[in-house]
Amino acid sequence: MSALAIIAIVVGALIVLAVVVAALRSAQQRREFGQVQTEAQRDDAVHHREQAQEQRTEAAIAEERAKRAEVEAQLNEERAERREQEV
């Protein structure tokens, strides 16, 4: 074999090795990116659940306030009727 052929084989092998390494790095980066995306989506889901729970709590508080306001309105109405009957 001539020296030129040996050099060509070595250069070809190095090129193949470089392509394989690049492909492995690319696959690893895609995998890491996918993991980061998955974690971000999970965090986002947790955030939305927390917001939903906060809104439910606020709604329950508002409902309780509305009930109290209704009771107070009824009491005031009863007081008004009593006052009218006293007159």
PDB file of N, CA, C and O in Angstrom:
ATOM      1  N   MET A   1       0.836  -1.176   0.000  1.00  0.00           N
ATOM      2  CA  MET A   1       0.000   0.000   0.000  1.00  0.00           C
ATOM      3  C   MET A   1       0.877   1.234   0.000  1.00  0.00           C
ATOM      4  O   MET A   1       1.935   1.283   0.628  1.00  0.00           O
ATOM      5  N   SER A   2       0.418   2.181  -0.695  1.00  0.00           N
ATOM      6  CA  SER A   2       1.207   3.400  -0.750  1.00  0.00           C
ATOM      7  C   SER A   2       0.888   4.269   0.455  1.00  0.00           C
ATOM      8  O   SER A   2      -0.142   4.108   1.110  1.00  0.00           O
ATOM      9  N   ALA A   3       1.769   5.162   0.721  1.00  0.00           N
ATOM     10  CA  ALA A   3       1.598   6.080   1.851  1.00  0.00           C
ATOM     11  C   ALA A   3       0.362   6.946   1.645  1.00  0.00           C
ATOM     12  O   ALA A   3      -0.319   7.300   2.608  1.00  0.00           O
ATOM     13  N   LEU A   4       0.079   7.280   0.421  1.00  0.00           N
ATOM     14  CA  LEU A   4      -1.079   8.104   0.109  1.00  0.00           C
ATOM     15  C   LEU A   4      -2.376   7.375   0.462  1.00  0.00           C
ATOM     16  O   LEU A   4      -3.313   7.983   0.979  1.00  0.00           O
ATOM     17  N   ALA A   5      -2.425   6.101   0.189  1.00  0.00           N
ATOM     18  CA  ALA A   5      -3.611   5.308   0.509  1.00  0.00           C
ATOM     19  C   ALA A   5      -3.790   5.204   2.017  1.00  0.00           C
ATOM     20  O   ALA A   5      -4.912   5.294   2.515  1.00  0.00           O
ATOM     21  N   ILE A   6      -2.708   5.017   2.740  1.00  0.00           N
ATOM     22  CA  ILE A   6      -2.780   4.929   4.205  1.00  0.00           C
ATOM     23  C   ILE A   6      -3.275   6.254   4.784  1.00  0.00           C
ATOM     24  O   ILE A   6      -4.120   6.276   5.678  1.00  0.00           O
ATOM     25  N   ILE A   7      -2.744   7.345   4.267  1.00  0.00           N
ATOM     26  CA  ILE A   7      -3.168   8.674   4.733  1.00  0.00           C
ATOM     27  C   ILE A   7      -4.647   8.884   4.437  1.00  0.00           C
ATOM     28  O   ILE A   7      -5.376   9.422   5.272  1.00  0.00           O
ATOM     29  N   ALA A   8      -5.092   8.471   3.271  1.00  0.00           N
ATOM     30  CA  ALA A   8      -6.501   8.613   2.900  1.00  0.00           C
ATOM     31  C   ALA A   8      -7.387   7.792   3.830  1.00  0.00           C
ATOM     32  O   ALA A   8      -8.452   8.258   4.235  1.00  0.00           O
ATOM     33  N   ILE A   9      -6.965   6.587   4.171  1.00  0.00           N
ATOM     34  CA  ILE A   9      -7.748   5.737   5.079  1.00  0.00           C
ATOM     35  C   ILE A   9      -7.812   6.364   6.468  1.00  0.00           C
ATOM     36  O   ILE A   9      -8.875   6.397   7.087  1.00  0.00           O
ATOM     37  N   VAL A  10      -6.679   6.860   6.956  1.00  0.00           N
ATOM     38  CA  VAL A  10      -6.636   7.491   8.280  1.00  0.00           C
ATOM     39  C   VAL A  10      -7.518   8.741   8.294  1.00  0.00           C
ATOM     40  O   VAL A  10      -8.284   8.948   9.235  1.00  0.00           O
ATOM     41  N   VAL A  11      -7.415   9.564   7.271  1.00  0.00           N
ATOM     42  CA  VAL A  11      -8.240  10.776   7.186  1.00  0.00           C
ATOM     43  C   VAL A  11      -9.717  10.401   7.114  1.00  0.00           C
ATOM     44  O   VAL A  11     -10.550  11.034   7.762  1.00  0.00           O
ATOM     45  N   GLY A  12     -10.038   9.393   6.342  1.00  0.00           N
ATOM     46  CA  GLY A  12     -11.429   8.926   6.244  1.00  0.00           C
ATOM     47  C   GLY A  12     -11.939   8.428   7.585  1.00  0.00           C
ATOM     48  O   GLY A  12     -13.073   8.712   7.969  1.00  0.00           O
ATOM     49  N   ALA A  13     -11.097   7.682   8.302  1.00  0.00           N
ATOM     50  CA  ALA A  13     -11.487   7.171   9.621  1.00  0.00           C
ATOM     51  C   ALA A  13     -11.703   8.326  10.592  1.00  0.00           C
ATOM     52  O   ALA A  13     -12.641   8.300  11.388  1.00  0.00           O
ATOM     53  N   LEU A  14     -10.847   9.330  10.533  1.00  0.00           N
ATOM     54  CA  LEU A  14     -11.001  10.503  11.408  1.00  0.00           C
ATOM     55  C   LEU A  14     -12.278  11.271  11.090  1.00  0.00           C
ATOM     56  O   LEU A  14     -12.953  11.772  11.989  1.00  0.00           O
ATOM     57  N   ILE A  15     -12.598  11.357   9.814  1.00  0.00           N
ATOM     58  CA  ILE A  15     -13.835  12.040   9.422  1.00  0.00           C
ATOM     59  C   ILE A  15     -15.051  11.276   9.937  1.00  0.00           C
ATOM     60  O   ILE A  15     -15.991  11.870  10.466  1.00  0.00           O
ATOM     61  N   VAL A  16     -15.023   9.960   9.778  1.00  0.00           N
ATOM     62  CA  VAL A  16     -16.125   9.123  10.272  1.00  0.00           C
ATOM     63  C   VAL A  16     -16.240   9.269  11.787  1.00  0.00           C
ATOM     64  O   VAL A  16     -17.345   9.400  12.313  1.00  0.00           O
ATOM     65  N   LEU A  17     -15.120   9.248  12.486  1.00  0.00           N
ATOM     66  CA  LEU A  17     -15.113   9.409  13.934  1.00  0.00           C
ATOM     67  C   LEU A  17     -15.681  10.773  14.330  1.00  0.00           C
ATOM     68  O   LEU A  17     -16.456  10.863  15.282  1.00  0.00           O
ATOM     69  N   ALA A  18     -15.307  11.828  13.619  1.00  0.00           N
ATOM     70  CA  ALA A  18     -15.817  13.175  13.904  1.00  0.00           C
ATOM     71  C   ALA A  18     -17.322  13.241  13.689  1.00  0.00           C
ATOM     72  O   ALA A  18     -18.026  13.874  14.476  1.00  0.00           O
ATOM     73  N   VAL A  19     -17.825  12.607  12.650  1.00  0.00           N
ATOM     74  CA  VAL A  19     -19.267  12.582  12.366  1.00  0.00           C
ATOM     75  C   VAL A  19     -20.007  11.834  13.473  1.00  0.00           C
ATOM     76  O   VAL A  19     -21.067  12.271  13.918  1.00  0.00           O
ATOM     77  N   VAL A  20     -19.448  10.707  13.916  1.00  0.00           N
ATOM     78  CA  VAL A  20     -20.082   9.935  14.989  1.00  0.00           C
ATOM     79  C   VAL A  20     -20.121  10.744  16.287  1.00  0.00           C
ATOM     80  O   VAL A  20     -21.145  10.772  16.970  1.00  0.00           O
ATOM     81  N   VAL A  21     -19.019  11.395  16.625  1.00  0.00           N
ATOM     82  CA  VAL A  21     -18.958  12.217  17.840  1.00  0.00           C
ATOM     83  C   VAL A  21     -19.969  13.356  17.748  1.00  0.00           C
ATOM     84  O   VAL A  21     -20.675  13.633  18.717  1.00  0.00           O
ATOM     85  N   ALA A  22     -20.046  14.013  16.603  1.00  0.00           N
ATOM     86  CA  ALA A  22     -21.008  15.105  16.424  1.00  0.00           C
ATOM     87  C   ALA A  22     -22.444  14.610  16.572  1.00  0.00           C
ATOM     88  O   ALA A  22     -23.280  15.284  17.174  1.00  0.00           O
ATOM     89  N   ALA A  23     -22.724  13.435  16.026  1.00  0.00           N
ATOM     90  CA  ALA A  23     -24.068  12.869  16.130  1.00  0.00           C
ATOM     91  C   ALA A  23     -24.399  12.532  17.582  1.00  0.00           C
ATOM     92  O   ALA A  23     -25.523  12.764  18.028  1.00  0.00           O
ATOM     93  N   LEU A  24     -23.436  11.988  18.322  1.00  0.00           N
ATOM     94  CA  LEU A  24     -23.660  11.663  19.729  1.00  0.00           C
ATOM     95  C   LEU A  24     -23.903  12.924  20.555  1.00  0.00           C
ATOM     96  O   LEU A  24     -24.791  12.952  21.406  1.00  0.00           O
ATOM     97  N   ARG A  25     -23.120  13.956  20.305  1.00  0.00           N
ATOM     98  CA  ARG A  25     -23.318  15.226  21.018  1.00  0.00           C
ATOM     99  C   ARG A  25     -24.688  15.812  20.714  1.00  0.00           C
ATOM    100  O   ARG A  25     -25.381  16.292  21.610  1.00  0.00           O
ATOM    101  N   SER A  26     -25.065  15.769  19.464  1.00  0.00           N
ATOM    102  CA  SER A  26     -26.369  16.290  19.059  1.00  0.00           C
ATOM    103  C   SER A  26     -27.500  15.531  19.740  1.00  0.00           C
ATOM    104  O   SER A  26     -28.467  16.130  20.212  1.00  0.00           O
ATOM    105  N   ALA A  27     -27.373  14.224  19.785  1.00  0.00           N
ATOM    106  CA  ALA A  27     -28.402  13.407  20.441  1.00  0.00           C
ATOM    107  C   ALA A  27     -28.458  13.721  21.923  1.00  0.00           C
ATOM    108  O   ALA A  27     -29.545  13.795  22.497  1.00  0.00           O
ATOM    109  N   GLN A  28     -27.313  13.905  22.549  1.00  0.00           N
ATOM    110  CA  GLN A  28     -27.277  14.228  23.974  1.00  0.00           C
ATOM    111  C   GLN A  28     -27.915  15.599  24.224  1.00  0.00           C
ATOM    112  O   GLN A  28     -28.666  15.766  25.185  1.00  0.00           O
ATOM    113  N   GLN A  29     -27.622  16.566  23.374  1.00  0.00           N
ATOM    114  CA  GLN A  29     -28.205  17.895  23.535  1.00  0.00           C
ATOM    115  C   GLN A  29     -29.731  17.845  23.364  1.00  0.00           C
ATOM    116  O   GLN A  29     -30.460  18.497  24.112  1.00  0.00           O
ATOM    117  N   ARG A  30     -30.206  17.082  22.391  1.00  0.00           N
ATOM    118  CA  ARG A  30     -31.653  16.933  22.200  1.00  0.00           C
ATOM    119  C   ARG A  30     -32.298  16.286  23.418  1.00  0.00           C
ATOM    120  O   ARG A  30     -33.378  16.691  23.849  1.00  0.00           O
ATOM    121  N   ARG A  31     -31.637  15.288  23.962  1.00  0.00           N
ATOM    122  CA  ARG A  31     -32.162  14.587  25.137  1.00  0.00           C
ATOM    123  C   ARG A  31     -32.219  15.547  26.334  1.00  0.00           C
ATOM    124  O   ARG A  31     -33.221  15.590  27.048  1.00  0.00           O
ATOM    125  N   GLU A  32     -31.153  16.311  26.549  1.00  0.00           N
ATOM    126  CA  GLU A  32     -31.125  17.280  27.652  1.00  0.00           C
ATOM    127  C   GLU A  32     -32.189  18.355  27.451  1.00  0.00           C
ATOM    128  O   GLU A  32     -32.867  18.752  28.399  1.00  0.00           O
ATOM    129  N   PHE A  33     -32.330  18.819  26.224  1.00  0.00           N
ATOM    130  CA  PHE A  33     -33.353  19.828  25.932  1.00  0.00           C
ATOM    131  C   PHE A  33     -34.743  19.270  26.211  1.00  0.00           C
ATOM    132  O   PHE A  33     -35.596  19.963  26.765  1.00  0.00           O
ATOM    133  N   GLY A  34     -34.966  18.026  25.829  1.00  0.00           N
ATOM    134  CA  GLY A  34     -36.253  17.379  26.094  1.00  0.00           C
ATOM    135  C   GLY A  34     -36.522  17.269  27.582  1.00  0.00           C
ATOM    136  O   GLY A  34     -37.654  17.468  28.021  1.00  0.00           O
ATOM    137  N   GLN A  35     -35.503  16.956  28.364  1.00  0.00           N
ATOM    138  CA  GLN A  35     -35.670  16.862  29.806  1.00  0.00           C
ATOM    139  C   GLN A  35     -35.999  18.228  30.411  1.00  0.00           C
ATOM    140  O   GLN A  35     -36.848  18.337  31.296  1.00  0.00           O
ATOM    141  N   VAL A  36     -35.327  19.251  29.927  1.00  0.00           N
ATOM    142  CA  VAL A  36     -35.598  20.611  30.413  1.00  0.00           C
ATOM    143  C   VAL A  36     -37.021  21.025  30.050  1.00  0.00           C
ATOM    144  O   VAL A  36     -37.723  21.625  30.864  1.00  0.00           O
ATOM    145  N   GLN A  37     -37.441  20.707  28.842  1.00  0.00           N
ATOM    146  CA  GLN A  37     -38.801  21.033  28.410  1.00  0.00           C
ATOM    147  C   GLN A  37     -39.833  20.306  29.261  1.00  0.00           C
ATOM    148  O   GLN A  37     -40.836  20.894  29.664  1.00  0.00           O
ATOM    149  N   THR A  38     -39.589  19.042  29.531  1.00  0.00           N
ATOM    150  CA  THR A  38     -40.512  18.251  30.345  1.00  0.00           C
ATOM    151  C   THR A  38     -40.607  18.835  31.749  1.00  0.00           C
ATOM    152  O   THR A  38     -41.701  18.958  32.300  1.00  0.00           O
ATOM    153  N   GLU A  39     -39.479  19.189  32.321  1.00  0.00           N
ATOM    154  CA  GLU A  39     -39.471  19.779  33.659  1.00  0.00           C
ATOM    155  C   GLU A  39     -40.205  21.121  33.664  1.00  0.00           C
ATOM    156  O   GLU A  39     -40.945  21.429  34.599  1.00  0.00           O
ATOM    157  N   ALA A  40     -39.997  21.907  32.623  1.00  0.00           N
ATOM    158  CA  ALA A  40     -40.690  23.200  32.529  1.00  0.00           C
ATOM    159  C   ALA A  40     -42.194  22.999  32.420  1.00  0.00           C
ATOM    160  O   ALA A  40     -42.963  23.746  33.025  1.00  0.00           O
ATOM    161  N   GLN A  41     -42.618  22.008  31.662  1.00  0.00           N
ATOM    162  CA  GLN A  41     -44.054  21.734  31.533  1.00  0.00           C
ATOM    163  C   GLN A  41     -44.640  21.264  32.859  1.00  0.00           C
ATOM    164  O   GLN A  41     -45.759  21.638  33.209  1.00  0.00           O
ATOM    165  N   ARG A  42     -43.901  20.454  33.590  1.00  0.00           N
ATOM    166  CA  ARG A  42     -44.370  20.015  34.910  1.00  0.00           C
ATOM    167  C   ARG A  42     -44.488  21.198  35.858  1.00  0.00           C
ATOM    168  O   ARG A  42     -45.479  21.332  36.576  1.00  0.00           O
ATOM    169  N   ASP A  43     -43.469  22.056  35.856  1.00  0.00           N
ATOM    170  CA  ASP A  43     -43.511  23.250  36.705  1.00  0.00           C
ATOM    171  C   ASP A  43     -44.698  24.132  36.329  1.00  0.00           C
ATOM    172  O   ASP A  43     -45.365  24.694  37.198  1.00  0.00           O
ATOM    173  N   ASP A  44     -44.952  24.245  35.043  1.00  0.00           N
ATOM    174  CA  ASP A  44     -46.072  25.049  34.568  1.00  0.00           C
ATOM    175  C   ASP A  44     -47.400  24.457  35.038  1.00  0.00           C
ATOM    176  O   ASP A  44     -48.303  25.186  35.446  1.00  0.00           O
ATOM    177  N   ALA A  45     -47.507  23.138  34.976  1.00  0.00           N
ATOM    178  CA  ALA A  45     -48.729  22.469  35.431  1.00  0.00           C
ATOM    179  C   ALA A  45     -48.933  22.687  36.924  1.00  0.00           C
ATOM    180  O   ALA A  45     -50.053  22.941  37.367  1.00  0.00           O
ATOM    181  N   VAL A  46     -47.856  22.589  37.705  1.00  0.00           N
ATOM    182  CA  VAL A  46     -47.949  22.821  39.145  1.00  0.00           C
ATOM    183  C   VAL A  46     -48.393  24.254  39.409  1.00  0.00           C
ATOM    184  O   VAL A  46     -49.237  24.505  40.269  1.00  0.00           O
ATOM    185  N   HIS A  47     -47.818  25.183  38.665  1.00  0.00           N
ATOM    186  CA  HIS A  47     -48.182  26.598  38.826  1.00  0.00           C
ATOM    187  C   HIS A  47     -49.668  26.811  38.552  1.00  0.00           C
ATOM    188  O   HIS A  47     -50.345  27.519  39.297  1.00  0.00           O
ATOM    189  N   HIS A  48     -50.172  26.201  37.487  1.00  0.00           N
ATOM    190  CA  HIS A  48     -51.590  26.363  37.148  1.00  0.00           C
ATOM    191  C   HIS A  48     -52.485  25.714  38.211  1.00  0.00           C
ATOM    192  O   HIS A  48     -53.555  26.234  38.528  1.00  0.00           O
ATOM    193  N   ARG A  49     -52.050  24.595  38.748  1.00  0.00           N
ATOM    194  CA  ARG A  49     -52.838  23.962  39.824  1.00  0.00           C
ATOM    195  C   ARG A  49     -52.875  24.846  41.062  1.00  0.00           C
ATOM    196  O   ARG A  49     -53.913  24.976  41.710  1.00  0.00           O
ATOM    197  N   GLU A  50     -51.736  25.455  41.389  1.00  0.00           N
ATOM    198  CA  GLU A  50     -51.692  26.357  42.536  1.00  0.00           C
ATOM    199  C   GLU A  50     -52.606  27.558  42.316  1.00  0.00           C
ATOM    200  O   GLU A  50     -53.321  27.980  43.225  1.00  0.00           O
ATOM    201  N   GLN A  51     -52.577  28.100  41.106  1.00  0.00           N
ATOM    202  CA  GLN A  51     -53.461  29.222  40.794  1.00  0.00           C
ATOM    203  C   GLN A  51     -54.924  28.808  40.902  1.00  0.00           C
ATOM    204  O   GLN A  51     -55.746  29.561  41.426  1.00  0.00           O
ATOM    205  N   ALA A  52     -55.245  27.642  40.420  1.00  0.00           N
ATOM    206  CA  ALA A  52     -56.621  27.150  40.487  1.00  0.00           C
ATOM    207  C   ALA A  52     -57.058  27.008  41.940  1.00  0.00           C
ATOM    208  O   ALA A  52     -58.179  27.370  42.294  1.00  0.00           O
ATOM    209  N   GLN A  53     -56.180  26.486  42.770  1.00  0.00           N
ATOM    210  CA  GLN A  53     -56.517  26.324  44.186  1.00  0.00           C
ATOM    211  C   GLN A  53     -56.716  27.684  44.853  1.00  0.00           C
ATOM    212  O   GLN A  53     -57.639  27.854  45.650  1.00  0.00           O
ATOM    213  N   GLU A  54     -55.864  28.641  44.536  1.00  0.00           N
ATOM    214  CA  GLU A  54     -56.018  29.993  45.083  1.00  0.00           C
ATOM    215  C   GLU A  54     -57.351  30.600  44.655  1.00  0.00           C
ATOM    216  O   GLU A  54     -58.030  31.241  45.457  1.00  0.00           O
ATOM    217  N   GLN A  55     -57.721  30.399  43.399  1.00  0.00           N
ATOM    218  CA  GLN A  55     -58.987  30.935  42.909  1.00  0.00           C
ATOM    219  C   GLN A  55     -60.167  30.253  43.584  1.00  0.00           C
ATOM    220  O   GLN A  55     -61.174  30.899  43.872  1.00  0.00           O
ATOM    221  N   ARG A  56     -60.053  28.953  43.837  1.00  0.00           N
ATOM    222  CA  ARG A  56     -61.132  28.255  44.550  1.00  0.00           C
ATOM    223  C   ARG A  56     -61.274  28.812  45.967  1.00  0.00           C
ATOM    224  O   ARG A  56     -62.385  29.022  46.455  1.00  0.00           O
ATOM    225  N   THR A  57     -60.144  29.046  46.611  1.00  0.00           N
ATOM    226  CA  THR A  57     -60.168  29.609  47.964  1.00  0.00           C
ATOM    227  C   THR A  57     -60.806  30.984  47.950  1.00  0.00           C
ATOM    228  O   THR A  57     -61.648  31.291  48.794  1.00  0.00           O
ATOM    229  N   GLU A  58     -60.405  31.820  46.989  1.00  0.00           N
ATOM    230  CA  GLU A  58     -60.991  33.159  46.878  1.00  0.00           C
ATOM    231  C   GLU A  58     -62.485  33.082  46.604  1.00  0.00           C
ATOM    232  O   GLU A  58     -63.260  33.878  47.134  1.00  0.00           O
ATOM    233  N   ALA A  59     -62.890  32.127  45.780  1.00  0.00           N
ATOM    234  CA  ALA A  59     -64.312  31.965  45.471  1.00  0.00           C
ATOM    235  C   ALA A  59     -65.083  31.534  46.723  1.00  0.00           C
ATOM    236  O   ALA A  59     -66.196  32.003  46.962  1.00  0.00           O
ATOM    237  N   ALA A  60     -64.491  30.645  47.513  1.00  0.00           N
ATOM    238  CA  ALA A  60     -65.146  30.204  48.744  1.00  0.00           C
ATOM    239  C   ALA A  60     -65.285  31.365  49.726  1.00  0.00           C
ATOM    240  O   ALA A  60     -66.308  31.499  50.397  1.00  0.00           O
ATOM    241  N   ILE A  61     -64.260  32.195  49.807  1.00  0.00           N
ATOM    242  CA  ILE A  61     -64.319  33.365  50.691  1.00  0.00           C
ATOM    243  C   ILE A  61     -65.392  34.333  50.203  1.00  0.00           C
ATOM    244  O   ILE A  61     -66.167  34.864  50.999  1.00  0.00           O
ATOM    245  N   ALA A  62     -65.432  34.558  48.901  1.00  0.00           N
ATOM    246  CA  ALA A  62     -66.445  35.463  48.335  1.00  0.00           C
ATOM    247  C   ALA A  62     -67.851  34.910  48.575  1.00  0.00           C
ATOM    248  O   ALA A  62     -68.780  35.665  48.861  1.00  0.00           O
ATOM    249  N   GLU A  63     -67.998  33.597  48.455  1.00  0.00           N
ATOM    250  CA  GLU A  63     -69.305  32.977  48.688  1.00  0.00           C
ATOM    251  C   GLU A  63     -69.718  33.156  50.149  1.00  0.00           C
ATOM    252  O   GLU A  63     -70.878  33.450  50.439  1.00  0.00           O
ATOM    253  N   GLU A  64     -68.779  32.979  51.052  1.00  0.00           N
ATOM    254  CA  GLU A  64     -69.072  33.162  52.477  1.00  0.00           C
ATOM    255  C   GLU A  64     -69.458  34.619  52.765  1.00  0.00           C
ATOM    256  O   GLU A  64     -70.385  34.877  53.532  1.00  0.00           O
ATOM    257  N   ARG A  65     -68.757  35.551  52.160  1.00  0.00           N
ATOM    258  CA  ARG A  65     -69.089  36.977  52.335  1.00  0.00           C
ATOM    259  C   ARG A  65     -70.482  37.276  51.794  1.00  0.00           C
ATOM    260  O   ARG A  65     -71.248  38.034  52.390  1.00  0.00           O
ATOM    261  N   ALA A  66     -70.796  36.665  50.652  1.00  0.00           N
ATOM    262  CA  ALA A  66     -72.123  36.883  50.065  1.00  0.00           C
ATOM    263  C   ALA A  66     -73.208  36.332  50.981  1.00  0.00           C
ATOM    264  O   ALA A  66     -74.262  36.949  51.134  1.00  0.00           O
ATOM    265  N   LYS A  67     -72.961  35.179  51.588  1.00  0.00           N
ATOM    266  CA  LYS A  67     -73.934  34.607  52.519  1.00  0.00           C
ATOM    267  C   LYS A  67     -74.117  35.522  53.726  1.00  0.00           C
ATOM    268  O   LYS A  67     -75.242  35.760  54.166  1.00  0.00           O
ATOM    269  N   ARG A  68     -73.025  36.027  54.251  1.00  0.00           N
ATOM    270  CA  ARG A  68     -73.105  36.941  55.399  1.00  0.00           C
ATOM    271  C   ARG A  68     -73.856  38.211  55.021  1.00  0.00           C
ATOM    272  O   ARG A  68     -74.676  38.709  55.792  1.00  0.00           O
ATOM    273  N   ALA A  69     -73.576  38.725  53.845  1.00  0.00           N
ATOM    274  CA  ALA A  69     -74.259  39.943  53.394  1.00  0.00           C
ATOM    275  C   ALA A  69     -75.758  39.682  53.254  1.00  0.00           C
ATOM    276  O   ALA A  69     -76.569  40.545  53.590  1.00  0.00           O
ATOM    277  N   GLU A  70     -76.127  38.511  52.766  1.00  0.00           N
ATOM    278  CA  GLU A  70     -77.541  38.156  52.626  1.00  0.00           C
ATOM    279  C   GLU A  70     -78.210  38.072  53.995  1.00  0.00           C
ATOM    280  O   GLU A  70     -79.326  38.559  54.180  1.00  0.00           O
ATOM    281  N   VAL A  71     -77.528  37.456  54.942  1.00  0.00           N
ATOM    282  CA  VAL A  71     -78.074  37.355  56.301  1.00  0.00           C
ATOM    283  C   VAL A  71     -78.231  38.746  56.905  1.00  0.00           C
ATOM    284  O   VAL A  71     -79.250  39.042  57.529  1.00  0.00           O
ATOM    285  N   GLU A  72     -77.234  39.593  56.725  1.00  0.00           N
ATOM    286  CA  GLU A  72     -77.327  40.963  57.241  1.00  0.00           C
ATOM    287  C   GLU A  72     -78.469  41.724  56.580  1.00  0.00           C
ATOM    288  O   GLU A  72     -79.169  42.495  57.237  1.00  0.00           O
ATOM    289  N   ALA A  73     -78.657  41.510  55.292  1.00  0.00           N
ATOM    290  CA  ALA A  73     -79.755  42.167  54.585  1.00  0.00           C
ATOM    291  C   ALA A  73     -81.097  41.690  55.132  1.00  0.00           C
ATOM    292  O   ALA A  73     -82.014  42.490  55.321  1.00  0.00           O
ATOM    293  N   GLN A  74     -81.211  40.405  55.383  1.00  0.00           N
ATOM    294  CA  GLN A  74     -82.456  39.868  55.948  1.00  0.00           C
ATOM    295  C   GLN A  74     -82.707  40.434  57.338  1.00  0.00           C
ATOM    296  O   GLN A  74     -83.838  40.793  57.668  1.00  0.00           O
ATOM    297  N   LEU A  75     -81.657  40.515  58.157  1.00  0.00           N
ATOM    298  CA  LEU A  75     -81.814  41.103  59.491  1.00  0.00           C
ATOM    299  C   LEU A  75     -82.249  42.555  59.409  1.00  0.00           C
ATOM    300  O   LEU A  75     -83.121  42.992  60.161  1.00  0.00           O
ATOM    301  N   ASN A  76     -81.649  43.295  58.507  1.00  0.00           N
ATOM    302  CA  ASN A  76     -82.034  44.697  58.347  1.00  0.00           C
ATOM    303  C   ASN A  76     -83.472  44.814  57.859  1.00  0.00           C
ATOM    304  O   ASN A  76     -84.202  45.721  58.259  1.00  0.00           O
ATOM    305  N   GLU A  77     -83.870  43.894  56.997  1.00  0.00           N
ATOM    306  CA  GLU A  77     -85.259  43.903  56.518  1.00  0.00           C
ATOM    307  C   GLU A  77     -86.216  43.605  57.671  1.00  0.00           C
ATOM    308  O   GLU A  77     -87.256  44.251  57.798  1.00  0.00           O
ATOM    309  N   GLU A  78     -85.865  42.627  58.512  1.00  0.00           N
ATOM    310  CA  GLU A  78     -86.697  42.307  59.675  1.00  0.00           C
ATOM    311  C   GLU A  78     -86.773  43.485  60.637  1.00  0.00           C
ATOM    312  O   GLU A  78     -87.838  43.789  61.175  1.00  0.00           O
ATOM    313  N   ARG A  79     -85.650  44.138  60.847  1.00  0.00           N
ATOM    314  CA  ARG A  79     -85.637  45.320  61.723  1.00  0.00           C
ATOM    315  C   ARG A  79     -86.521  46.421  61.150  1.00  0.00           C
ATOM    316  O   ARG A  79     -87.259  47.085  61.878  1.00  0.00           O
ATOM    317  N   ALA A  80     -86.437  46.603  59.850  1.00  0.00           N
ATOM    318  CA  ALA A  80     -87.261  47.640  59.200  1.00  0.00           C
ATOM    319  C   ALA A  80     -88.733  47.306  59.380  1.00  0.00           C
ATOM    320  O   ALA A  80     -89.533  48.192  59.677  1.00  0.00           O
ATOM    321  N   GLU A  81     -89.101  46.052  59.206  1.00  0.00           N
ATOM    322  CA  GLU A  81     -90.511  45.653  59.360  1.00  0.00           C
ATOM    323  C   GLU A  81     -90.971  45.872  60.789  1.00  0.00           C
ATOM    324  O   GLU A  81     -92.083  46.350  61.014  1.00  0.00           O
ATOM    325  N   ARG A  82     -90.124  45.528  61.767  1.00  0.00           N
ATOM    326  CA  ARG A  82     -90.469  45.747  63.177  1.00  0.00           C
ATOM    327  C   ARG A  82     -90.667  47.224  63.470  1.00  0.00           C
ATOM    328  O   ARG A  82     -91.599  47.613  64.173  1.00  0.00           O
ATOM    329  N   ARG A  83     -89.783  48.035  62.924  1.00  0.00           N
ATOM    330  CA  ARG A  83     -89.897  49.486  63.147  1.00  0.00           C
ATOM    331  C   ARG A  83     -91.196  50.020  62.543  1.00  0.00           C
ATOM    332  O   ARG A  83     -91.876  50.859  63.133  1.00  0.00           O
ATOM    333  N   GLU A  84     -91.524  49.511  61.348  1.00  0.00           N
ATOM    334  CA  GLU A  84     -92.760  49.951  60.706  1.00  0.00           C
ATOM    335  C   GLU A  84     -93.972  49.524  61.516  1.00  0.00           C
ATOM    336  O   GLU A  84     -94.958  50.256  61.596  1.00  0.00           O
ATOM    337  N   GLN A  85     -93.905  48.345  62.115  1.00  0.00           N
ATOM    338  CA  GLN A  85     -95.021  47.859  62.921  1.00  0.00           C
ATOM    339  C   GLN A  85     -95.134  48.658  64.230  1.00  0.00           C
ATOM    340  O   GLN A  85     -96.231  48.826  64.762  1.00  0.00           O
ATOM    341  N   GLU A  86     -94.016  49.140  64.737  1.00  0.00           N
ATOM    342  CA  GLU A  86     -94.044  49.929  65.960  1.00  0.00           C
ATOM    343  C   GLU A  86     -94.681  51.302  65.744  1.00  0.00           C
ATOM    344  O   GLU A  86     -95.240  51.885  66.673  1.00  0.00           O
ATOM    345  N   VAL A  87     -94.596  51.806  64.538  1.00  0.00           N
ATOM    346  CA  VAL A  87     -95.090  53.158  64.236  1.00  0.00           C
ATOM    347  C   VAL A  87     -96.547  53.175  64.083  1.00  0.00           C
ATOM    348  O   VAL A  87     -97.129  54.229  63.827  1.00  0.00           O
TER     349      VAL A  87
END
